Amino acid sequence: QVQLVESGGGLVQAGGSLRLSCAASGRTSSISFMGWFRQAPGKDREFVATIRWSDGNTYYQDSVKGRGTISRDNAKNTVYLQMDSLEPEDTAVYYCAARINSVRSTLPSLYGYWGQGTQVTVSS
């Protein structure tokens, strides 16, 4: 089992920045990918970014390219999402997820472990 705990959400003005953190515990050696997803009210959960645990290879949703940076600290078993130039459209609950399978995926259904989520609200 893998447990994930997010932190770092909050209220920020448009144009501002936030850094989200996700601490993993349990069978972290089994993790192949860590991902960030978000879900706005009334919308489906959508992919934001993912990182391969072994070598840090990253992949982003087009709408966050250039504004978002996913990174990891293997020693701390923690993954981060730095979001800059935030827009009101970025308002959502942000979730951290872990994938055991070694093939990269952007589908929420293919991530087996999830954190509780952290709210990010961007005011205009």
N, C-alpha and C positions, 0 to 999 in steps of 0.2 A: 504494500500500500504506500501511496505517496500523499502527503498532506501539503497543502498550499495555503499561504496566508498573505493576502495583499495589504498594502498600506500606501499612503501618499496621496490619496484623492483629496478633493476639496473644491472650493469656489475660487475661480480665477477670472480675471477680465480678459476679454478678447485681445489677442496679441501676446498674452502672457505665456508662461511655461509651467509645467509640472513634471515631477519625476515620480513614477509609480515603482514600487518595489514588490517583489513576490519571493517570499522565503519558502523553500522546499525542505521537507523533512521526511523521514521514513526511508523507503527504498530508493533513494535518489540515484543510486548507481544504475538503476534500470531505465532512467530517463534518456530518451534520444532527442526529443525536441521540447522546448518550452515555447508557449505562445501567449499572445495577448489578444483578447477579443473584447468587443463592447456591444452593449445592447441599450438602445435608446427606447423610451416609452413607445409602445405600440409597434415596435419594429423587431425583426429577427436579430438574433445574435450574429454579429459579423466579425470576420477576421481583421486583425490590425497588423500583426507582425509575428514572426516566429524566428527562433534561433536554434541551431543545432548545438547541443550541449558539448559535444566532443571538440569541435573546432571553431565554434562561434559564427559559422556561416549564417547569414540572415536573409530574410525575405519579407517584403512589405506589401501591404495593400496600396494601390496606386494613390489613393487620396491622402495618405500620410507620408509618402515618399518625400524626403527633403525636410519634413517637419518632425518626424518621429525617429528615434534611435533605440533599438533594442540591444541590450548588452547583458552579459552575465559575469558573475564572480563565482567561479567554481569552488573556491575555498570556503565561501560563505553559503553555497547552494542557493544563491539568490539571482534572480533575473530582474532587470530594470527596463522601464519604458520611459524615455525622456521625450516629452511632447512640447514642441515650441510652436510659436505663432498660432496659438489655439484659437479656434473659431467656435461660435455658438453651436454649430453642427457637430462639434466633437463632444457635446454633452451626452453622457451615457454612464451606465454602470460598466466599469472596466473589470474584466475577469482575466486571471492568469490560469493557464492550463498546461498540463503535461501529457506528452505522448510517448509511449513506450516503443512503438513500431519505428523502425529505422528509415521509413520513407516519409519525406516531408508532406504535410497536408495543411490546407487552409480550412478544412471542414470541421466545425465544432463537434460533430458527432464522432469524429475519429480521435478525439482527445479524451482519455479515460479519467483524468483527474482534474478537478476544478477547485479554485478558491471560492471564497464567499462573495467576492466582488467589492469594488470600492467606487464610490460615486465621484464623478468628475462633472462639475457644472461650470460652463463658460458663459459669462454674462456679456451682453453686447454694449 
